[in-house]
């Protein structure tokens, strides 16, 4: 079984893995930025559509 895995390891399609890595990176960066936002900023943005100026 290990021999088969090692033989097919060179046939990995990097063009299929690249979009997955890009999506994962984008998702993680978005998550980190969101978690760093202050609670007051999130509350302000949450009520913004209901404000009338």
N, CA, C and O atoms as CSV, one atom per row, in Angstrom:
chain,resi,resn,atom,element,x,y,z
A,1,UNK,N,N,0.830,-1.192,0.000
A,1,UNK,CA,C,0.000,0.000,0.000
A,1,UNK,C,C,0.874,1.255,0.000
A,1,UNK,O,O,0.599,2.198,-0.742
A,2,UNK,N,N,1.918,1.275,0.821
A,2,UNK,CA,C,2.782,2.442,0.879
A,2,UNK,C,C,3.494,2.663,-0.451
A,2,UNK,O,O,3.740,3.799,-0.855
A,3,UNK,N,N,3.820,1.567,-1.123
A,3,UNK,CA,C,4.482,1.680,-2.413
A,3,UNK,C,C,3.565,2.381,-3.417
A,3,UNK,O,O,4.023,3.226,-4.186
A,4,UNK,N,N,2.290,2.040,-3.416
A,4,UNK,CA,C,1.325,2.660,-4.319
A,4,UNK,C,C,1.181,4.156,-4.009
A,4,UNK,O,O,1.113,4.977,-4.924
A,5,UNK,N,N,1.135,4.503,-2.729
A,5,UNK,CA,C,0.994,5.910,-2.329
A,5,UNK,C,C,2.214,6.705,-2.780
A,5,UNK,O,O,2.079,7.816,-3.292
A,6,UNK,N,N,3.399,6.140,-2.593
A,6,UNK,CA,C,4.613,6.839,-2.994
A,6,UNK,C,C,4.720,6.965,-4.510
A,6,UNK,O,O,5.243,7.963,-5.007
A,7,UNK,N,N,4.241,5.981,-5.248
A,7,UNK,CA,C,4.292,6.045,-6.708
A,7,UNK,C,C,3.336,7.099,-7.250
A,7,UNK,O,O,3.658,7.781,-8.223
A,8,UNK,N,N,2.174,7.242,-6.640
A,8,UNK,CA,C,1.185,8.196,-7.140
A,8,UNK,C,C,1.383,9.596,-6.562
A,8,UNK,O,O,0.705,10.529,-6.993
A,9,UNK,N,N,2.282,9.768,-5.608
A,9,UNK,CA,C,2.502,11.089,-5.009
A,9,UNK,C,C,3.027,12.079,-6.038
A,9,UNK,O,O,2.763,13.276,-5.920
A,10,UNK,N,N,3.756,11.619,-7.037
A,10,UNK,CA,C,4.275,12.519,-8.055
A,10,UNK,C,C,3.234,12.943,-9.055
A,10,UNK,O,O,3.493,13.839,-9.859
A,11,UNK,N,N,2.067,12.336,-9.038
A,11,UNK,CA,C,1.021,12.654,-10.005
A,11,UNK,C,C,-0.043,13.596,-9.439
A,11,UNK,O,O,-1.136,13.717,-9.994
A,12,UNK,N,N,0.285,14.252,-8.345
A,12,UNK,CA,C,-0.673,15.188,-7.743
A,12,UNK,C,C,-0.841,16.375,-8.684
A,12,UNK,O,O,0.142,16.952,-9.149
A,13,UNK,N,N,-2.056,16.725,-8.953
A,13,UNK,CA,C,-2.341,17.838,-9.845
A,13,UNK,C,C,-2.272,19.134,-9.039
A,13,UNK,O,O,-3.209,19.471,-8.315
A,14,UNK,N,N,-1.172,19.851,-9.166
A,14,UNK,CA,C,-0.977,21.080,-8.391
A,14,UNK,C,C,-1.954,22.169,-8.809
A,14,UNK,O,O,-2.256,23.076,-8.034
A,15,UNK,N,N,-2.443,22.074,-10.033
A,15,UNK,CA,C,-3.413,23.072,-10.471
A,15,UNK,C,C,-4.755,22.892,-9.761
A,15,UNK,O,O,-5.563,23.820,-9.741
A,16,UNK,N,N,-5.002,21.741,-9.190
A,16,UNK,CA,C,-6.226,21.524,-8.421
A,16,UNK,C,C,-6.019,21.894,-6.953
A,16,UNK,O,O,-6.968,22.285,-6.272
A,17,UNK,N,N,-4.808,21.775,-6.473
A,17,UNK,CA,C,-4.529,22.077,-5.074
A,17,UNK,C,C,-4.372,23.580,-4.863
A,17,UNK,O,O,-4.717,24.095,-3.799
A,18,UNK,N,N,-3.863,24.277,-5.851
A,18,UNK,CA,C,-3.642,25.719,-5.729
A,18,UNK,C,C,-4.927,26.489,-5.404
A,18,UNK,O,O,-4.905,27.307,-4.484
A,19,UNK,N,N,-6.035,26.274,-6.102
A,19,UNK,CA,C,-7.267,26.997,-5.721
A,19,UNK,C,C,-7.735,26.674,-4.297
A,19,UNK,O,O,-8.278,27.538,-3.608
A,20,UNK,N,N,-7.523,25.438,-3.865
A,20,UNK,CA,C,-7.890,25.077,-2.496
A,20,UNK,C,C,-7.052,25.856,-1.493
A,20,UNK,O,O,-7.580,26.350,-0.497
A,21,UNK,N,N,-5.769,25.970,-1.742
A,21,UNK,CA,C,-4.897,26.731,-0.847
A,21,UNK,C,C,-5.243,28.216,-0.857
A,21,UNK,O,O,-5.206,28.866,0.188
A,22,UNK,N,N,-5.576,28.751,-2.012
A,22,UNK,CA,C,-5.966,30.156,-2.088
A,22,UNK,C,C,-7.255,30.394,-1.310
A,22,UNK,O,O,-7.351,31.366,-0.562
A,23,UNK,N,N,-8.240,29.525,-1.475
A,23,UNK,CA,C,-9.499,29.667,-0.746
A,23,UNK,C,C,-9.277,29.555,0.758
A,23,UNK,O,O,-9.820,30.349,1.527
A,24,UNK,N,N,-8.484,28.578,1.181
A,24,UNK,CA,C,-8.225,28.379,2.605
A,24,UNK,C,C,-7.510,29.593,3.193
A,24,UNK,O,O,-7.837,30.039,4.293
A,25,UNK,N,N,-6.534,30.126,2.459
A,25,UNK,CA,C,-5.802,31.307,2.932
A,25,UNK,C,C,-6.738,32.501,3.061
A,25,UNK,O,O,-6.709,33.207,4.070
A,26,UNK,N,N,-7.566,32.731,2.049
A,26,UNK,CA,C,-8.514,33.843,2.089
A,26,UNK,C,C,-9.477,33.696,3.263
A,26,UNK,O,O,-9.763,34.667,3.964
A,27,UNK,N,N,-9.976,32.480,3.473
A,27,UNK,CA,C,-10.907,32.218,4.572
A,27,UNK,C,C,-10.243,32.492,5.928
A,27,UNK,O,O,-10.848,33.110,6.804
A,28,UNK,N,N,-9.004,32.034,6.095
A,28,UNK,CA,C,-8.307,32.229,7.363
A,28,UNK,C,C,-8.003,33.707,7.605
A,28,UNK,O,O,-8.143,34.185,8.731
A,29,UNK,N,N,-7.592,34.432,6.573
A,29,UNK,CA,C,-7.310,35.864,6.728
A,29,UNK,C,C,-8.586,36.613,7.088
A,29,UNK,O,O,-8.568,37.485,7.957
A,30,UNK,N,N,-9.691,36.283,6.431
A,30,UNK,CA,C,-10.972,36.915,6.736
A,30,UNK,C,C,-11.403,36.615,8.165
A,30,UNK,O,O,-11.905,37.496,8.862
A,31,UNK,N,N,-11.211,35.395,8.594
A,31,UNK,CA,C,-11.570,35.011,9.960
A,31,UNK,C,C,-10.722,35.762,10.985
A,31,UNK,O,O,-11.250,36.240,11.988
A,32,UNK,N,N,-9.437,35.869,10.750
A,32,UNK,CA,C,-8.551,36.577,11.682
A,32,UNK,C,C,-8.911,38.057,11.757
A,32,UNK,O,O,-8.968,38.623,12.849
A,33,UNK,N,N,-9.154,38.689,10.611
A,33,UNK,CA,C,-9.518,40.101,10.609
A,33,UNK,C,C,-10.835,40.320,11.349
A,33,UNK,O,O,-10.977,41.284,12.101
A,34,UNK,N,N,-11.783,39.436,11.137
A,34,UNK,CA,C,-13.081,39.542,11.809
A,34,UNK,C,C,-12.948,39.382,13.314
A,34,UNK,O,O,-13.594,40.100,14.076
A,35,UNK,N,N,-12.125,38.456,13.740
A,35,UNK,CA,C,-11.967,38.224,15.175
A,35,UNK,C,C,-11.232,39.379,15.868
A,35,UNK,O,O,-11.382,39.568,17.075
A,36,UNK,N,N,-10.441,40.147,15.117
A,36,UNK,CA,C,-9.692,41.253,15.710
A,36,UNK,C,C,-10.512,42.537,15.827
A,36,UNK,O,O,-10.096,43.475,16.506
A,37,UNK,N,N,-11.664,42.588,15.177
A,37,UNK,CA,C,-12.490,43.798,15.223
A,37,UNK,C,C,-13.034,44.008,16.638
A,37,UNK,O,O,-13.331,43.056,17.359
A,38,UNK,N,N,-13.152,45.272,17.006
A,38,UNK,CA,C,-13.689,45.601,18.324
A,38,UNK,C,C,-15.196,45.422,18.329
A,38,UNK,O,O,-15.855,45.551,17.297
A,39,UNK,N,N,-15.727,45.126,19.492
A,39,UNK,CA,C,-17.167,44.919,19.648
A,39,UNK,C,C,-17.937,46.191,19.298
A,39,UNK,O,O,-19.018,46.117,18.714
A,40,UNK,N,N,-17.400,47.336,19.643
A,40,UNK,CA,C,-18.093,48.594,19.347
A,40,UNK,C,C,-18.203,48.822,17.833
A,40,UNK,O,O,-19.223,49.321,17.359
A,41,UNK,N,N,-17.174,48.464,17.081
A,41,UNK,CA,C,-17.212,48.608,15.626
A,41,UNK,C,C,-18.265,47.683,15.019
A,41,UNK,O,O,-19.003,48.076,14.115
A,42,UNK,N,N,-18.326,46.464,15.521
A,42,UNK,CA,C,-19.303,45.501,15.015
A,42,UNK,C,C,-20.719,45.978,15.312
A,42,UNK,O,O,-21.595,45.874,14.454
A,43,UNK,N,N,-20.957,46.498,16.512
A,43,UNK,CA,C,-22.291,47.025,16.842
A,43,UNK,C,C,-22.651,48.226,15.969
A,43,UNK,O,O,-23.796,48.354,15.533
A,44,UNK,N,N,-21.686,49.102,15.712
A,44,UNK,CA,C,-21.936,50.263,14.859
A,44,UNK,C,C,-22.314,49.817,13.452
A,44,UNK,O,O,-23.268,50.343,12.880
A,45,UNK,N,N,-21.600,48.878,12.894
A,45,UNK,CA,C,-21.893,48.382,11.549
A,45,UNK,C,C,-23.225,47.627,11.491
A,45,UNK,O,O,-23.924,47.648,10.477
A,46,UNK,N,N,-23.555,46.971,12.586
A,46,UNK,CA,C,-24.800,46.213,12.636
A,46,UNK,C,C,-26.018,47.138,12.563
A,46,UNK,O,O,-27.025,46.795,11.945
A,47,UNK,N,N,-25.922,48.306,13.193
A,47,UNK,CA,C,-27.063,49.229,13.226
A,47,UNK,C,C,-27.031,50.260,12.112
A,47,UNK,O,O,-27.959,51.060,11.992
A,48,UNK,N,N,-26.006,50.261,11.310
A,48,UNK,CA,C,-25.847,51.266,10.264
A,48,UNK,C,C,-26.993,51.291,9.255
A,48,UNK,O,O,-27.420,52.385,8.884
A,49,UNK,N,N,-27.516,50.161,8.789
A,49,UNK,CA,C,-28.613,50.231,7.811
A,49,UNK,C,C,-29.890,50.849,8.351
A,49,UNK,O,O,-30.727,51.307,7.573
A,50,UNK,N,N,-30.060,50.872,9.675
A,50,UNK,CA,C,-31.292,51.386,10.263
A,50,UNK,C,C,-31.205,52.848,10.645
A,50,UNK,O,O,-32.212,53.445,11.024
A,51,UNK,N,N,-30.013,53.444,10.554
A,51,UNK,CA,C,-29.864,54.843,10.903
A,51,UNK,C,C,-30.389,55.718,9.782
A,51,UNK,O,O,-30.229,55.405,8.603
A,52,UNK,N,N,-31.011,56.808,10.161
A,52,UNK,CA,C,-31.481,57.768,9.173
A,52,UNK,C,C,-30.746,59.068,9.392
A,52,UNK,O,O,-30.845,59.674,10.459
A,53,UNK,N,N,-30.021,59.493,8.404
A,53,UNK,CA,C,-29.259,60.757,8.516
A,53,UNK,C,C,-29.804,61.776,7.549
A,53,UNK,O,O,-29.303,62.899,7.488
